[in-house]
Amino acid sequence: MFVQAGAIIASNIYRKDDLPKYHRGNMQLFAIAWGSLGAILLTKVYYIWRNKSRGK
């Protein structure tokens, strides 16, 4: 089920009008990767803060 969902997403990111280098699609994936990194870092900061507040 996740493979089919990934194929739908990929077909919308890598479109035929962006051939051959897929500049737009690669930039979208680059932005998603940076957004994910930001979410991971914010989650880490939240967990550190939450653990410190429980320790008091």
Rosetta constraint file for C-alpha pairs under 8 A:
AtomPair CA 1 CA 5 HARMONIC 6.42 0.50
AtomPair CA 2 CA 6 HARMONIC 6.03 0.50
AtomPair CA 3 CA 7 HARMONIC 6.22 0.50
AtomPair CA 4 CA 8 HARMONIC 6.34 0.50
AtomPair CA 5 CA 9 HARMONIC 6.31 0.50
AtomPair CA 6 CA 10 HARMONIC 5.97 0.50
AtomPair CA 7 CA 11 HARMONIC 6.07 0.50
AtomPair CA 8 CA 12 HARMONIC 6.52 0.50
AtomPair CA 9 CA 13 HARMONIC 6.28 0.50
AtomPair CA 10 CA 14 HARMONIC 5.80 0.50
AtomPair CA 11 CA 15 HARMONIC 6.09 0.50
AtomPair CA 13 CA 24 HARMONIC 7.83 0.50
AtomPair CA 13 CA 25 HARMONIC 4.94 0.50
AtomPair CA 13 CA 28 HARMONIC 7.20 0.50
AtomPair CA 14 CA 18 HARMONIC 7.05 0.50
AtomPair CA 14 CA 22 HARMONIC 6.32 0.50
AtomPair CA 14 CA 24 HARMONIC 7.88 0.50
AtomPair CA 14 CA 25 HARMONIC 5.10 0.50
AtomPair CA 15 CA 19 HARMONIC 7.29 0.50
AtomPair CA 15 CA 22 HARMONIC 7.64 0.50
AtomPair CA 15 CA 25 HARMONIC 7.52 0.50
AtomPair CA 18 CA 22 HARMONIC 4.93 0.50
AtomPair CA 18 CA 23 HARMONIC 6.78 0.50
AtomPair CA 18 CA 24 HARMONIC 6.73 0.50
AtomPair CA 18 CA 25 HARMONIC 7.60 0.50
AtomPair CA 22 CA 26 HARMONIC 6.00 0.50
AtomPair CA 23 CA 27 HARMONIC 6.15 0.50
AtomPair CA 24 CA 28 HARMONIC 6.21 0.50
AtomPair CA 25 CA 29 HARMONIC 6.32 0.50
AtomPair CA 26 CA 30 HARMONIC 6.05 0.50
AtomPair CA 27 CA 31 HARMONIC 6.14 0.50
AtomPair CA 28 CA 32 HARMONIC 6.22 0.50
AtomPair CA 29 CA 33 HARMONIC 6.09 0.50
AtomPair CA 30 CA 34 HARMONIC 6.32 0.50
AtomPair CA 31 CA 35 HARMONIC 6.03 0.50
AtomPair CA 32 CA 36 HARMONIC 6.06 0.50
AtomPair CA 33 CA 37 HARMONIC 6.22 0.50
AtomPair CA 34 CA 38 HARMONIC 6.21 0.50
AtomPair CA 35 CA 39 HARMONIC 6.23 0.50
AtomPair CA 36 CA 40 HARMONIC 6.17 0.50
AtomPair CA 37 CA 41 HARMONIC 6.23 0.50
AtomPair CA 38 CA 42 HARMONIC 6.10 0.50
AtomPair CA 39 CA 43 HARMONIC 6.06 0.50
AtomPair CA 40 CA 44 HARMONIC 6.21 0.50
AtomPair CA 41 CA 45 HARMONIC 6.26 0.50
AtomPair CA 42 CA 46 HARMONIC 6.11 0.50
AtomPair CA 43 CA 47 HARMONIC 6.17 0.50
AtomPair CA 44 CA 48 HARMONIC 6.20 0.50
AtomPair CA 45 CA 49 HARMONIC 6.16 0.50
AtomPair CA 46 CA 50 HARMONIC 5.99 0.50
AtomPair CA 47 CA 51 HARMONIC 6.04 0.50
AtomPair CA 48 CA 52 HARMONIC 6.23 0.50
AtomPair CA 49 CA 53 HARMONIC 6.22 0.50
AtomPair CA 50 CA 54 HARMONIC 6.28 0.50
AtomPair CA 51 CA 55 HARMONIC 6.18 0.50
AtomPair CA 52 CA 56 HARMONIC 6.70 0.50
